[in-house]
Amino acid sequence: QVQLVESGGGLVQPGGSLRLSCASSVDIKSIYQLGWYRQGPGNVRRLVATIRNTGGTDYAKSAEGRFTITRDNAKNTVNLQMNSLKPESTAVYFCSAGVNYTSGMKNYWGQGTQVTVSS
């Protein structure tokens, strides 16, 4: 069982920056893939960025060049630095953890943190 707690959301003006953080209840070195997803009003949950335990990363096209995902093994956190934010970035941002068990991959989710980009 993995518990994830997000923090760092809030209200920011267009062009501004926010740093989201997600704390894991277990050693993240045991987690194959950590990620951030977002869900805007009336929309499905969509990938923002993921990072594997090898350090490999993937980004949604909308996030490339503006967002950076990192993992801090010492603090058991995964972070998302978001720069040059746009109003369309407004959403609830969810942290996810994918753990490989002998029975297969299982995904865990945090409760989400609201990000609002508005002037």
C-alpha positions in Angstrom: 0.0 0.0 0.0 1.3 3.4 -1.0 -0.1 6.7 0.3 0.6 9.9 -1.7 0.0 13.4 -0.4 0.3 16.4 -2.8 1.1 19.9 -1.9 2.0 23.2 -3.5 -1.1 24.0 -5.5 -2.7 27.5 -5.5 -3.6 30.5 -7.5 -1.0 32.0 -9.8 -1.1 34.6 -12.6 -0.5 33.7 -16.2 3.2 33.4 -16.8 3.9 32.6 -13.2 5.4 29.4 -11.7 4.4 26.8 -9.1 6.2 23.8 -7.7 4.1 20.8 -6.8 5.4 18.2 -4.4 4.1 14.7 -3.6 5.2 12.8 -0.6 5.2 9.0 -0.6 4.6 6.8 2.5 7.1 4.3 1.1 10.6 4.3 -0.2 10.2 5.7 -3.7 13.2 3.6 -4.9 10.7 0.7 -4.7 8.3 2.5 -7.1 8.8 1.9 -10.8 7.1 5.0 -12.0 6.0 8.2 -10.4 3.9 10.8 -12.3 1.7 13.8 -12.4 -1.7 13.9 -14.1 -4.3 16.7 -14.3 -8.0 16.9 -14.6 -9.7 20.1 -15.6 -13.4 20.8 -15.2 -15.5 18.4 -17.3 -12.4 16.7 -18.6 -10.8 13.3 -18.2 -7.6 12.9 -16.3 -4.6 13.4 -18.5 -0.9 12.7 -18.3 1.4 15.7 -17.5 4.7 13.9 -16.8 6.2 10.7 -15.5 9.6 9.6 -14.2 10.8 6.1 -13.8 13.2 4.7 -11.2 15.9 4.7 -13.9 15.5 8.5 -14.2 13.8 8.4 -17.6 11.0 10.9 -18.1 8.0 11.5 -20.4 6.1 14.7 -20.8 2.8 15.6 -22.4 3.4 17.9 -25.4 1.7 20.8 -23.5 4.2 20.4 -20.7 7.4 20.0 -22.7 9.8 22.9 -22.2 7.8 24.4 -19.4 7.4 21.7 -16.8 10.1 19.6 -15.1 9.5 16.4 -13.1 12.1 15.3 -10.6 12.3 12.7 -7.8 14.1 13.1 -4.5 15.0 9.6 -3.2 16.3 11.0 0.1 12.9 12.7 0.8 10.7 10.2 -0.9 9.1 12.9 -3.0 8.3 13.6 -6.6 8.1 17.2 -7.7 6.7 19.1 -10.6 8.2 22.5 -11.4 5.7 24.4 -13.6 6.9 27.6 -15.4 5.2 29.9 -17.8 1.8 28.8 -16.6 -1.2 29.4 -18.9 -4.9 29.6 -17.9 -5.5 26.2 -19.7 -3.2 24.7 -17.1 -6.0 25.2 -14.5 -6.9 21.8 -13.1 -6.6 19.4 -10.2 -3.2 17.8 -10.3 -2.8 14.3 -9.1 0.3 12.4 -8.1 0.5 8.7 -9.1 2.8 5.8 -8.2 3.1 2.6 -10.3 4.4 -0.3 -8.3 5.5 -3.6 -9.8 4.2 -6.6 -7.9 4.6 -10.3 -8.9 0.9 -10.2 -9.7 1.4 -7.2 -11.9 1.5 -3.4 -11.9 -0.7 -1.5 -9.5 -1.3 2.3 -9.6 -1.9 4.5 -6.5 -3.2 8.0 -6.5 -3.1 11.0 -4.3 -6.1 13.2 -3.4 -5.0 16.0 -5.8 -4.1 19.6 -5.4 -5.9 22.5 -7.2 -3.9 24.7 -9.5 -5.7 27.8 -10.8 -4.0 30.1 -13.4 -5.9 33.4 -13.6 -5.3 37.1 -13.5 
